Amino acid sequence: MSSPRVEISHLSVTFPGASAPAVNDVSFHIDAGECLALVGESGSGKTLTALSLLGLVPPEAAVSVGTRVVAGVNTRGFTEAKWRALRGNRVGLVSQDALVSLDPLREIGSEVGEVLELSRPRLPRDVIAQRVLDALELAGVPQPHYRSRQYPHELSGGLRQRALIASAIAGQPEVLIADEPTTALDSITQAHIFDLLAALKESGLALLLVSHDLGLVRQLADRIAVMREGAILECAPAAELLEAPQHSYTRELLNAVVTRQPARGTHAALIEGPPALSCLGLHRSYPDREGGFVEALRGVSFSVRAGTTMGIVGESGSGKSTLARILMALEKPNSGVVELAGEPWSLAPERSRRSRRGEIQLIEQNPYDALDPRWSVGRILQEAVNLDSSPGPAWVRRARVAELLDQVGLSTQLIGRRAHQLSGGQRQRVAIARALARRPSVLICDEPVSALDASVRAQILALLHSLQKSLGLTLVLISHDLGIIAHSSDEVLVMRHGEVIESGLRESVLNHPVHPFTQELLAASKSL
């Protein structure tokens, strides 16, 4: 019997001044051709546990470990030089935040090729170039020749994530650590990545999967370890744990999964009411590096009625995030108009828009990029509260900050922390709290819960629904997750290649899709 490719015993990670370890006495193993999934709420220690396998724990943290074998190598006492030789070569990492992980000053092809240049310096440049294209294609990146010459900011969130996956697999590692590998991906691309990871596992790769997506876990994991507050509560074969969980917290996680069945009725009277936000004939194109243009939006038109939710779904790179920025007037369309509450918005003078900014707010897809890394959580929220039309005295503003944190399920103990000191889910909740600070009437939600675990995701969706009912809030909900769209939307709009290919009431679009792509999207979603 072969020895495990990964073997960890009694791993603990403690930060200075902390009352308890961030990772507490964790032990597990992964055999060749096996997938172990770490699941749990945001901040439970999953990512920190994964990073410890690569020697990437923050330097201020104290690490204690009994056994640490990675890719069959005993890494106890490793120097930084030895860790560098292991990373990317024998161990690959797909991290949670693609925009932070990719170098903004380097083309995607150079980023992926760096792994091969460092681990196999004698490979000819033409061989490296071809392997880069092969890795991009394997990861589901369309037009790999064209995309390899783009920079991260030129790609959608989903394409950045696929580029990161390509970088992780380019070196053909023995162990792959996948930290939320499909967070920003639509269901069709998710299915592609599932097949890719399954094939890699079948070939003998040892896979550590960190995820809050129990659908992904169900598809890939051989065993599941449930973490909370830095400790593993239970670990068992996947089918056994999902069907008969032993710990109450595991049962709570399973019960919190958003179903793919509609959870509320459509407000027919509101659907017929006045539009809170509308757009007509939006076109947006960008110059490419060949002297031509790439069309991101092609004649997009729709209206969202006051007090309802418009769900926008489509594959990665379909133009959803570009549309969100134009609705927010953060970008100008080449042609077409946007109206807010029946009044000009996209064509209005900036001075006029500035006075109305509080009416429409954005929850961005990437909270790490959206939050100022120099500012504490308290200062970020305080700034947003100060922009309110009547913020009140200092004690009222401080109380409002505490209220916002409570609304999104965060402790006031986080007020002094900065973005890099928060988990991905905590950062996303801070971004949501900031968007709510000015009491908007329209909220543009660009993948607002993609980084959250199942229990917190359900809480945030319930919060948005509660706010909508009490305040008459209008939502534009952009998501690749059809379960969320089905759960939370009144109307659904399906996008592909910058166009609206199907739209209508949720029940009609999701239960009786007409366009072949919508049918494919639904079929892929049901398979997860």
N, C-alpha and C positions, 0 to 999 in steps of 0.2 A: 504493500500500500504506500503510495507517494505521500510525502509530507505536504502540509498546507502551504499554499502560496503566500497567505497572510496569516500570521498568528500574533495576537495581542493578548497580553494578560496583565491585569491590575494596572491599567492606564488611568492616571489622574492628572488633571491640569488645573492649576490654581493661580488666580491673579492676585497681585498684592492688595491687601485690604479687604478682600472678599470674605464673606462670612462662611462660604461653603465652596468646594471645588466646582469649577464649570464642567469638568468631566470627572466622574467619581467612580473609581475602581471598575473600569470597563474591561471586559474580556470577550474575545470572539476569535473565530478563525474562518478562513475562506479557502476552499480547495480549488484546484485548477478546474475550470469548466463549471464553476458554481457562482451563483449570485446571492449575496447577503444584502438585504435591504434594511437600512436604518430609518425608522419612521418616528415621528413625534412632533410636538408643537414647536413653533419658532422659539429659539433660545434654549432648546432642550440639550444642546451640546452635540448635535449630529455633525455639523460642519467642522467644529473644532476637533472632534474625534477623527474625521476623515483627513483633516490637514495634518494631524499628528503622524499619519503614515508617510508623509512627505517631508517631515521636518520643517513644516511651515507654521508652527504654533508661534504666536507673537513672542518676541524676545523677552518681554517683561514677565511672561508666565513661567511658572515652575512646573516642570514635567517629571512625573514619577512613573516608571513602567517596569514591570517584571520581565516580560518577553516582548520583543518587537521585531518580528520577522516580516519583511516586505519583499515580494518577488523572490522568495527563497533566500534572502540575504538578512543576516542578523545586523540590524541597524543601530543597536545600542552603542552609544559612544561615537556615532558618526560625526565627522567633521563636515563643514559646509561644502567643501570640495567633493566629498563622497556623496552627499545628498544631491548635488548638482548632476553628478554622473548617473544617478538613479532616476531622477525626474525626467520625464519625457522620453527616456530611453526604455527602461524596463517598467516604469509606472507612468501612466497617463492620467491627466486630471481634466475633467470637464467641470468648471466651477459654476457657481450659481449666477454670477453677474457678468455677462459677456462684455458689456461696454467697459467695465472696469478692468477686465482681464486682458482685453485686446489693446495693443499699443496704438493710440490715436494717430501717431505720426508714421505708421508703417502700413503698407498695402497688405491686404489679407494674404496674398500669395507668399510674401516675405515672412509673415507671422507663422504660417503653417510650415514653411520651408525651414525655419530656424531650428525646429526639432531635429530634422534630418542633418542639418549642417553641424549641429553640436554633437549629436550621437554617432553620426557616420561621416566624419570629415573627409573621407577619401572618395565619397560618391561623386561622380561627375555632375556638373551643374545641370546638364540636360536631363539626367536621370532624376535628380531632385525635383526639377520643374515638372516632370511628368508625374512623379509620385504625389506632388502637391495637388495637381489636377485630379488625380485618381482619388485622393482622400476627400477633396471637396465634393466630387461626384458621389462618392460612397455615402457621405453625410447628407446628401439630398440638396446640395446647393445648385440651383439652376444656372446655366450658362457659366460654368466654372472658369473658362478663359476670361470672360468679361469681369466676373466678380473678383477674380484673383488680383485684379489691378485696381480695385476700389479700396477705400479707407473705411474703418468701422462706422464713422458717422454717416456714410453714404448708404448703409445697409439698414434694413428694418431690424427690429429686435429679434425676430425669428431667424433671419439670415445670419445675424451676428452669432446667435447660439449655435447654428449649424457650422459656421466657420470655426468656432471654438471646439466643437466635436471633431471636426476634420483635423485640427491641430493636435488633439489628444490621441488620435488613432494613427497619425501619419508615421509615427515611429514604431508601429506594431508592438505595443507594450504587452507584457505578460499579465499585468494588473491594471485595471482601469477603475478610477474613482470617479463616479458620476454624481455630482452634487446638483440635484434638481435639473437634469439634463434636458427636459422638455418643457420648462416653465413657460417659455414664450412661443411655443409652437402650436399650430393648428392641428386638428385631429388627424388629417391626412399625413402631415409631416411627422406627427407623433408616431403613427403606425409605421412609417418608414424607419424611424429611429429605433422603435421597438424591434423591428425585424433585424436591423443592423446589430443592435446590442445582443439579441438572441443568437445571431450567427457568430458573433465574436465569442460569446460564451461557449457555444457549441464547439468552437475550434480550440478550446482549452483556456481561454482567458478567464482570470478570476475577476469578478465584478463586485465592487462595493457600491451599492445604489443608495444615495441619500435622497429621500423624497417625502413630500406630504401627499402625493398623488397615489391613492390606494389602487386606482385602476392600473397605473403603471406597475406598481408593486405586484399586483395580482398576476400580471402578464409575465413578469421576468424573474421574480425572486424564487429561490429554492427555500430560503429561510428568511424569517423576518425578526428583527430585534426592535422592540419598542422602547424609546428613550423618553425620560422626563426628568427635568432638573439634574441633568448630567449623568444619570444612572440608567442602566438597562433594566426595565421592569420585568420583561419576559422575552424569551427567544424560543421560537419553535418553527417547524416546517410551515411554509406559507399557507397551504390549504388548511392545516390544522388550526393555525392561529386565526385565520380569517373566518373560519366556520365556527370555532369554539374557543374564543379568547378567554383566558383565565383571569386577567387583571381587569378591574373595573375601568381603568383609564383606557385600555385598549378597546373595550366595549364602547366607551364614550367617543373615541376617535371614529370607530366604524359607524356609529349612529349619526355622526355629524356630516357624513359624506352627502354632498348635494346630489339629489337624485336627478335623473334626466326626465322626470315627469313634471309637467307644469304644477307649480305649487300655489297658484292663485288664479283667480278669474280675471279676464280682461275687462277693463273698465270701458265698456262700449260708449257710455255717455261722454267720457273724457276724450275718447278717440275722435269724437265728432266736434270737440270743442276747438277754441282758437289755438293756433300754433304758438308755442313758446320759442321755437327755434326752427328756421327753415332755410333751405339752400336750393338754388336753381342753377343747373347747368355748370357745375364747378369743373374746371379744367386746371390741371397743374402738371407742368413738365419741367425737367431739369436737364441741363446740358451734360452730355456724356463726354468721355475723354477721346472720342473719335471725331468730335466736331458735330455730332448730331444731338438728338434729344431723346430722353426717356420719359414716357408719359406715366405719371403716377396716378392721376385722376382723369377720367374721361366722361364728362357730362353727368356728374353725380347730382341728383335732385331728390329731396325728401323733406318731410315736415314732421316735427315731433310736437304732439299736442301737450298742452300744459298739464302737469301732474301725472304724465305717463312715462314709460320707459321704452326707448328705442334700442333694441339689441342689434349691434352690428357685428357680423361674423364673416370670416374669410380666411384664406390661407395666408401664411406669412408673406409679406411683400405685396399684398393686394391693394395697399393704399389706405388702410384703416387709420394708421397713426398720422399720415399726411392729412387726411380728412379732419382728424381731431385738432391738429394745429391750425388748420384754416378756420374751423368753427370757432376757435379761441382767438382768431385774428392775430396769431403769432406768425403766420405766413399769409401772403396774398395769393389768391388764385390768379392764373393767367387770364381767365375769364369766368363769368358767373358771379352770383351774389349770395351773401348770407344775411338773413334778417334775424334780429333778436327781439322777441315780443312785438313783432310786426313793424319794427323800425330798422332802418339801415344799420348794418353792423360792419360788414367787411369793407364797404365803400365809405363809411363815416370817417371824418377827420380823427386823427389820433387823440386830439384833446377831448373830443366828444366821447371816444371809446374809453379813455382813461377814467372818466367820471362814472362809467358804467361797469368797470371791470369786476366789481364785487357781485354783479348779477350772474356772471358765468365764470365758473372755476374749473380747473383741470386737475385730475389725479393722473399723473404721468406713469408710463409703463416702467420706468427705471428710477426708483426712488433715490438710489445712491447718487445718480447724476443730478437729480433735481434738488437735493438738499445740500446746502453750503457746508463743506467739510470743516470749516473753521468755527462754525457756530454750534452752540449747544441746542438740544431739543427745545429748552425753554425759550431761548432767544429766537429760534425759527418761528415758533408759534406766537411769541409775543409780537414779532414784527407783523405777522398776518392780522392779529387782533387789533393792533394799532391802526391798521388801514381801514377798519370798520368805520362807518359813517359817524357812529357815536360810541367810541370805545370806553368812555367813562373814566373815573379816577384809577390810580395805580392798583388799588386793592381789588377793584372790579375786574381789571384786565388780568391780574394774577389768577383770580377765581375762574375766569373764562378759560385760561390755559389749562387749569386743572380739570375743568369740565370737559374740554376737548379730549384730553388724554383719557379720561374715564369713558367717554363715548366710544372710543376705538379700542378699549380694553388694555390700556397701558397704565402702568403705575407712575405716580408723580416722582418716584425715586429716579426715573430716567431723565428728569428735567436737565440735569447737569451733564448728560452724556452727549457725545458727538456721533455723527452718522457711522463712523468706522467702528464705534463701540457697540453698535446695535446689530442684531441679527437681521437677515433680509426681510423677514416678516415684520419685525419691529419698525424698520425703516419705512416699509410700505404704509404702516398704520400712522406713522408721523405725517407722511405725505397726505394721507386722507384727512387727518385732523386739521392740517393747514388749509386744505381746500374748503373745509367746512367753516373755518374761522370767520369768514365775512358773510355768512348766512346767505349763500347764493340761491337764486331761483332755478338756475340750470347748472347741472354738474356733468362735465364730460369725463367719463371714467375709462381711461385707456388701460385695459388689463389691470383693474384695481386690486384684484385678489390673487393674481398669478403667483405671488411669492409666499402666500400664506398657507399654513397647514389647514386640514379639513375643518377642525373645530373653530379656529379663528375665522376662516373664510365664511363659514355659516353665520358667525356672529356679525361680521361686517356686512354681509348681504342683508341680514335681518335689520341691522342698523340703518342701512340705506333705505330699505323698504319702510321702516318706521318713520324716518325723517320725511320720506315722500308723502306718507299719509298725513302726518301732523302739519307739515309746512307747505304742502302742494308742490314739492320739489319735482322738477323735470329732469330725467336722467337720459344721457346717451351712454349706453354700456357697450364698450368695445371689448370683445373677448374671443379667444380661440376655442373656449370651452363651451360646447353646446349644452352641457348640463346646466351651466350658469345662465346661459341665454334662455333656455327653456324655463328655468326656475324663476327668473326675475323680469322678463320682458313682456310688454304688451304687444309691441310690433317687432318684426324682425326684418333686417335688411342684409342680404348676402352679397358680398363683393368678391370680384375676381379680376385681376389684371387692371385694377383701377376703375372698374365699371360696376354698377349695380345690376346684378343678373336676376335677382328675384327679391320681392318684398311683399309684405302684407301682415295680417294678424298672425300672431305666434302660432296658433293652432293650425292655421292654413299652411304656413310655410314649413313647419316642422312635421306635421302629420301627413301633408299631401304636397310634397315638393314637386315642382314641375321641371326645373332645370336639372340636367344631368349632373352638374357639379354639386348642386345642393344635395342631390341624392347620394353622391359619392361621399360628401362630407358627413352626412348622417350615418351612412353605412360604416365609415371609418370610426365614428364616435361610438357607435354601438358595440364595435369589436373590442373596445378598450376595457 
